Amino acid sequence: MSRPPASRGPVARLTFESGGYRYSVHRHLVTHPHYDTLLLASREHVEGGPVKLVELKPVVLEEGREGLERVLEEVRLARYLRHPNIAAVYGYAVQNELPHIVMEHLRGCYLLTAMDAAVAVGRRLSPAFAAYVAAEVADALDYAHRREGDDGKPLHLVHRAVGPMRIRLGRNGRVQLTNFGAAYSELLGRIRSPDGLLRGDPAYIAPEILLGFLRPELGQTDVLTPRNLDGRADIFSLGLVLLEMLVASYPLDPPDVLWRDVKRRFPYNVRSEAPTFLKLETLADRVLHFGPEEVQRVADEVPEPLRRIVSTALRPSPNERYPSADKLRDELRDYLRGWPQPYGAKEAEEELAALLKEASDLDKLAVRAGVERGVLPLPPDMGSDDFH
């Protein structure tokens, strides 16, 4: 789906009714050309009742009915995803003919904001924090990968956009995977992606999705959707996120490596659903070159148990990775159990709160101009208990 243009100005106080609910928009939560625009709003039933904070994702529709059908498909798919580590989708609302996906809002910040804050104060997220967050996301993925449709058949769901801006960190230590809008599934009646459109987040994409151009499988109808695409692609994406948390830099951006044969490996005419900070063909070429040696070099200072876990998650071949997300989750939790002191939601909550406070105390903080709005010094929704 295309996105509305990024707007960096304040949101005028907007109130509208849709589907029996009254929505009051407070501010932008995310306004950045690389990510979906998100609005923070309160929602209450028109006949009264509790007020709830929600996120609204405006969706600019393509020509014809396909755009609206994709909105409905995202809402319909969310019906199968009821898990504490997956942000709920409540439905959709329409304001001036523009549909908005209505999603659960977890008070806190996105993982990307926490990573940026850590860089701003000159330190890294602790290995335990990184392992805890990745384990919680792996638990959500394991659940999603195993979901079945109403007919009892597996949905074969693949998120395809696991990244730091799809992982929400709650002020209570809770971790949520958000935004299944780019997910692949075999949900009955789902809309097929247009040919040549790279769904999801190219910065964290698994190599097998790109290899369809080089070695298409027999019967493959979409070069960007291998016939055997499964949850192991999300394990690769989560492995990249885990490595990025541990080394405090994007793993596919090593300054001392010359990447070659870009045009030969990836065609220039494929377009990405999401904008990229590098040319798509350059980014794809780096993914295809990122083998065990590169992982070991990047992860040189990572604690050995986590280095082994990351290396397995980032194997170029899906057959050499963890066969399912629960195996990755269990190894990460085994690592945490080996710590002298327990590390769980309470410890993650304390580490995140201390990090944001330290970052907020800086006189000049670059992250204030970052992707997520209003987190530093302290987001209004984190400092208020007016909503529930």
C-alpha positions, 0 to 999 in steps of 0.5 A, a space after each residue: 500500500 502506498 503511504 501518505 506524504 510525511 508531515 512534520 508539523 503538529 496535528 490539529 486537534 481532530 475529532 471524528 466518528 466512525 463505526 460507533 466510536 469517537 476518535 480524538 487525534 492527539 499528535 503524530 507518533 511517527 512521521 517519516 518517509 521510510 515508515 507508515 505514518 502513525 497517529 496517537 488518538 483516544 477512542 471511546 464509544 459514542 454512547 459513552 464508556 472508557 477512553 482508550 489510547 489507540 494508534 491510527 495508521 492512515 492508508 492512502 488507497 490505490 485506484 479502484 477497490 484493491 486498496 480498500 480490500 487490502 485494508 480489510 485483509 489486514 483487519 481480517 488477518 489480525 483476527 487470527 493473531 491474539 497474543 500478548 506479544 502481538 499488537 492487536 488490530 481493533 478494526 478500521 475507521 474512516 475519516 473524510 473517506 480516508 481509512 485508518 487501521 486502528 491498532 493497540 497502543 503500548 505505552 513506551 517507545 519503538 526499539 529503534 528509539 531505544 537504540 538511538 537513545 543508547 547511541 546518543 548517550 554513548 553506550 549499548 543496550 545490555 546483552 541481556 536486554 537484547 536477548 530478552 527483547 528478541 526472545 519475546 519477539 520470537 515467541 510472537 513469531 512462533 505463535 503467528 507462524 503456527 496459526 491456522 485458518 477457519 478451515 483448519 489449514 495452516 496460514 503459513 504466515 510470514 511477517 516480512 517486515 520484522 525490524 526495530 520500528 515494528 518492535 514496541 517496548 512497553 514501559 512495563 517491560 512488555 514487548 510487542 511485534 506490530 504491523 502485519 500489513 506486509 505479511 505473506 499468508 495463505 489466508 483464503 481470498 487474500 490479494 496477491 502482491 503485484 509482480 516486482 513489488 518487494 513487500 516488507 522492510 528491505 533493510 531486514 529482508 531474508 536472502 531467500 526472498 531475493 534469490 528468486 531472481 537468481 534461481 527461481 523455483 519450478 512453478 514460482 509465480 512471483 520472483 519475490 515470493 519463493 514457493 517454500 517461503 516460511 517463518 525462517 525468513 522472519 528468523 533471519 530478520 530477527 537475527 539482524 535486529 538482535 545483532 544490531 542491538 548487540 553491536 549498536 550499528 546496522 550489520 549490513 553497513 560495514 565501512 571496510 568492505 567493497 560490495 561488487 557486482 550489484 547490477 548482476 545480482 539484483 535487477 534495477 527495475 524492482 521497486 520496494 514497497 518501503 523507501 530505503 536509505 540505500 539503493 535497493 540493488 545495493 542493499 540486496 547485494 549486501 544481504 546476498 553477501 552476508 555469510 558466516 564470515 561477515 557475521 563473525 566479524 561483525 559480532 566479534 565482541 558479542 558474548 559467545 553464547 549470543 554470537 552462536 545464536 546470531 550466527 545460526 539465525 543468520 545462516 544464508 540458507 533457511 535449512 541451516 537456521 533454526 527450524 522454527 522461532 520457538 527454538 530461537 526463543 528457547 535458546 535466548 531464554 536459556 542464555 538469560 537463565 544462565 545470568 547470575 541475576 534473573 532478567 525479565 520484564 521487570 529488569 527490561 522495564 528498569 533498563 529502558 526507563 534509565 536509558 530514556 531518562 539519561 537521554 532526556 537529560 542531555 541538553 542536545 539530543 539528536 534523537 529528538 529529530 528522529 523517527 518517533 515523535 514525543 518520546 524524549 524527554 517524556 511522551 505525554 502518554 507515558 506520563 499520564 494515567 488518564 487513559 486505560 
